[in-house]
Amino acid sequence: MFIYYILAAIIVAVDQFTKFLTVQNIDLYEIVEVVPNVLSWMYIQNDGAAWSILEGQMWFFYIITIIVIGVVVYYLQKYGKQSRLFSIALALILAGSIGNFIDRIRLEYVIDMVRLEFINFPIFNVADMSLSIGVFLMIIFVFIDERNEKKKH
């Protein structure tokens, strides 16, 4: 189970490092094309969620993040040995939550930088990717677990 906390710590470190590099090398709102018409790097400061939803509601994000971290650690401790997929999903959710929580505590906004050019999608960061993939894996786990339960009955 310790390995899942290490995975989360590595992702948090990568998230914070990419944010550090972004702030050090790109001006606010500057766009740097990585793959033309597909992917660019753009430094923004987001004090909300995706698409700046709940902009400026820091206390909401503090409370929700603390609850999510607590629930994830509880489930990882209690059920982490039962399924590798479940544990990886929890580790990714934990990493994403902590990565953005560090920004919110330290800066009162989240540093975002990854911009998909080909769709109208919010600018995001490594923590956001970790959270999204973790939630996606959790959904897959629930469907697999539900199918396995139906097979037992």
Secondary structure in CASP SS format (residue, H / E / C, confidence):
PFRMAT SS
TARGET T0000
AUTHOR 0000-0000-0000
METHOD secondary structure of the structure
MODEL  1
M C 1.00
F H 1.00
I H 1.00
Y H 1.00
Y H 1.00
I H 1.00
L H 1.00
A H 1.00
A H 1.00
I H 1.00
I H 1.00
V H 1.00
A H 1.00
V H 1.00
D H 1.00
Q H 1.00
F H 1.00
T H 1.00
K H 1.00
F H 1.00
L H 1.00
T H 1.00
V H 1.00
Q H 1.00
N H 1.00
I C 1.00
D C 1.00
L C 1.00
Y C 1.00
E C 1.00
I E 1.00
V E 1.00
E E 1.00
V E 1.00
V E 1.00
P C 1.00
N C 1.00
V C 1.00
L E 1.00
S E 1.00
W E 1.00
M E 1.00
Y E 1.00
I E 1.00
Q E 1.00
N E 1.00
D C 1.00
G C 1.00
A C 1.00
A H 1.00
W H 1.00
S H 1.00
I C 1.00
L C 1.00
E C 1.00
G C 1.00
Q C 1.00
M H 1.00
W H 1.00
F H 1.00
F H 1.00
Y H 1.00
I H 1.00
I H 1.00
T H 1.00
I H 1.00
I H 1.00
V H 1.00
I H 1.00
G H 1.00
V H 1.00
V H 1.00
V H 1.00
Y H 1.00
Y H 1.00
L H 1.00
Q H 1.00
K H 1.00
Y H 1.00
G C 1.00
K C 1.00
Q C 1.00
S C 1.00
R H 1.00
L H 1.00
F H 1.00
S H 1.00
I H 1.00
A H 1.00
L H 1.00
A H 1.00
L H 1.00
I H 1.00
L H 1.00
A H 1.00
G H 1.00
S H 1.00
I H 1.00
G H 1.00
N H 1.00
F H 1.00
I H 1.00
D H 1.00
R H 1.00
I H 1.00
R H 1.00
L H 1.00
E C 1.00
Y C 1.00
V E 1.00
I E 1.00
D E 1.00
M E 1.00
V E 1.00
R E 1.00
L E 1.00
E C 1.00
F C 1.00
I C 1.00
N C 1.00
F C 1.00
P C 1.00
I C 1.00
F E 1.00
N C 1.00
V H 1.00
A H 1.00
D H 1.00
M H 1.00
S H 1.00
L H 1.00
S H 1.00
I H 1.00
G H 1.00
V H 1.00
F H 1.00
L H 1.00
M H 1.00
I H 1.00
I H 1.00
F H 1.00
V H 1.00
F H 1.00
I H 1.00
D H 1.00
E H 1.00
R H 1.00
N H 1.00
E H 1.00
K H 1.00
K H 1.00
K H 1.00
H C 1.00
END
